[in-house]
Amino acid sequence: MCFLKRPGASAGWIWWRMLRQVIHRGLQSFFYKLGLFVSRHPVFFLTVPAVLTIIFGFSLLNRFQPDTDLERLVAPSHSLAKIERSLASSLFSLDQSKSQLYSDLHTPGRYGRVILLSKPGGNILHQADVILQIHRAVLEMKDGRSSFIGHQLGGVMEVPNSKDQRVKSARAIQITYYLQTYGSVTQDLIGEKWESEFCKLMHKMQLDHHDLQLYSLASFSLWKDFHQTSLLARGKILVSLMLILLTATLSSSMKDCLRSKPFLGLLGVLTICISSVTAAGIFFITDGKYNSTLLGIPFFAMGHGTKGVFELLSGWRRTRENLPFKDRVADAYSDVMVSYTMTSSLYFIAFGMGASPFTNIEAVKVFCQNMCVSILLNYFYIFSFFGSCLVFAGQLEQNRYHSIFCCKIPSAEYLDRKPVWFQTMMNDGHQHTSHHETNPYQHHFIQHFLREHYNEWITNIYVKPFVVILYLIYASFSFMGCLQINDGANIINLLASESPSVSYALIQQKYFSNYSPVIGFYIYEPLEYWNGTVQEDLKTLSQGFNTVSWIEQYYQYLRAGNISATNKSDFISILQSSFLKKPEFQHFKNDIIFSKAGDENNIIASRLYLVARTSENTQREAVELLERLRPLSLIQSIKFIVFNPTFVFMDHYGLSVTMPVLISGFGILLVLILTFFLVIHPLGNFWLILSVTSIELGVLGLMTLWNVDMDCISILCLIYTLNFAIDHCAPLLYTFVLATEHTRTQCIKNSLQEHGTAILQNVSSFLIGLVPLLFVPSNLTFTLFKCLLLAGSCTLLHCFVILPVFLTFFPPSKKHHKKKKRAKRKEREEIECIEIQENPDHVTAV
């Protein structure tokens, strides 16, 4: 092996290049031997994966169990709101909170909730008899436990010029029935049955009262509607699989009955299917629980797995036909598996980071764990199971058997005597070949289209300006979308779109969004409430809020009675003996915790209620309130916490934005590290990083413009987009960088001809397989469809439009290859001249 030193190249650069070449050729040699080993033992590598699939497939059926804890899945695992909830519950337990604000300060437990909506232009207050009838029907549901009630008016119109804000009319009323289960499993089961009967009762009442619209909700409704997505998507996923099978089969076919490989395309998709079944079995054996976010795994695994299948088919087409089929399989492994190993490693590392303890969202962590297992099994099944199928197909081709009917192909003389239809079915391409065509696989319709039509068109000098303008438009929209990213902590994004929970949430958002959720303001240490300074601090903290406070009512009570309570003993004595004895103030007993030390009473903790005026975007403004109040708890002299059950999910906002950015950054860095020793030219790494960044930002920006929020599904799709882009751009870029043609244009043509077929086959199969998701009535599948469609489309745009044009403008230069070839040609001419001068007689004789 000889390495020529380029002018200006340092010794260190030459050694690095030599090291990369040694590693690259060592890997190629390893996979060549692996291909030979698989081709010599195809039955073993076909049987072992099949047996594993059968074993783990039965475990999948026996151990399937859904995850019913939706909060654990989509709320951050380590959030401050959960700590605040524990502290609030320890101070004020649920059995002491039988007020109408109970549900706004604790996790409600078991409950039934209904919104009664009058017809347009109607007044719900005029239908009090119907409301009471429904209310009595609910209370008559005997279950042996007490319930307490909270209610709220929505769509309120006040009397004009009214000083005391009297209500003129209201469009809707919300009534909530809370059940006490006392933490008992038996009581919880009874409560679950009560909720089910409650929903059935509301449906019956809707049929009996056509002048009202009833929207019911129970504590189990969110989980039920979240799991409903999986039930709705089962049939559509089977349709998607059929479409992918059909696309892979047709795209692997040729008119040449000898070299056509339709069954290999079919078996390649089935290889990914059985590997996914095995991965699911392993997941459930390890006590995994199913949730609807895992619906994306079959599509993620298929997008990566079929890329390896189609690359192996393309590698087989590039081998020489005169070699034995075992050597051809080994050559295909040597050509393809280095790149596929690198991309599979990046998949594993990126999703492994998502499965690490640093991930704070359980649904993302579970998905990434399952995806890691799927990637490993995909890789194993492709080089074993699909490799064995390739061996058998190669043996049939070498022995001249029909690729579909598996019968011996007749000779050309025999075919000439048969009808045209028979010649068409048994045609092995002998009439199309000539001594000029050394590769009969060039007649594959995709390869023929790229070579004869598309490559010439995309590299045309008149097309390039339009491609540059197209990319500028693409970049502008992507950048505009990235500036408008929406946080997606709204749980509705994960539910079936036509479910009762979504209908209830939309009506609630429309008619009950004038005020924020009730925020519990908990003072968890003794405080001098009688001190004027403390009173001013409390007023400052509650400024801008509507407050429901025992302190405020107590101060008004003292002022109204002209009572002085400027010291501790008077303040607490009057509070206990007089204020809390009044019927209208007795409910405030639940908001104060007293302690007695000897003869002295102390207030060790208390709580207030804060409500803010909001617009329709209640969640966004609630997050702003949370971000405003929490820092004050650290700097104020009054030690307090604020809590509402929705805060548990709102902590998800910040994480949902930072998570994909961090994973993308780490993934790109790993691309640079892992490929530095595998690629002979470092500009391949540079172009790959630029391409992947452009695709990732494009998907992020465009999905924002398409009204996709940043929730756990879109996060996972962004992680997948990073790897999907690497999967398809890396082989194309590295082939271009290492090409030795005279011009960049010729190099990109050769790169597209070599890898364009596999890229087009895989992306088209991937995108066609997404179409059935459109017909699943679920917000989760809509998000999945939009994100994956953008990922596939942006990758296809870069591979076939943007990169082929931009690579003809920018480095790497191909001039040194031209100089090398000229130097070799000149050297040959000099050698011929020397030979002629030494043998003039021989020249004369010639």
Salt bridges, closest charged atoms under 4 A:
ASP67 OD2 - ARG72 NH2 2.12
GLU71 OE2 - ARG85 NH2 2.88
GLU84 OE1 - ARG630 NH2 3.18
ASP143 OD2 - ARG145 NH2 3.53
ASP164 OD1 - ARG166 NE 3.72
ASP188 OD1 - ARG110 NE 3.07
GLU192 OE1 - ARG110 NH2 3.84
GLU195 OE1 - ARG110 NH1 2.93
ASP256 OD2 - ARG259 NH1 2.36
GLU311 OE2 - LYS307 NZ 2.71
GLU311 OE1 - HIS755 ND1 3.54
GLU321 OE2 - ARG259 NE 2.52
ASP335 OD2 - ARG318 NH2 2.68
GLU362 OE2 - ARG72 NH1 3.44
GLU397 OE1 - LYS261 NZ 2.62
GLU397 OE2 - ARG328 NH1 3.26
ASP428 OD2 - ARG400 NH2 2.34
ASP428 OD1 - HIS430 ND1 2.91
GLU437 OE1 - HIS443 NE2 3.00
GLU452 OE2 - ARG451 NE 3.06
GLU456 OE2 - LYS749 NZ 2.88
ASP487 OD2 - ARG620 NH1 3.41
ASP591 OD1 - ARG607 NE 2.62
GLU600 OE2 - LYS568 NZ 2.88
ASP651 OD1 - ARG630 NH1 3.26
ASP727 OD2 - HIS304 ND1 2.68
GLU754 OE2 - ARG318 NE 3.76
GLU754 OE2 - HIS755 NE2 3.68
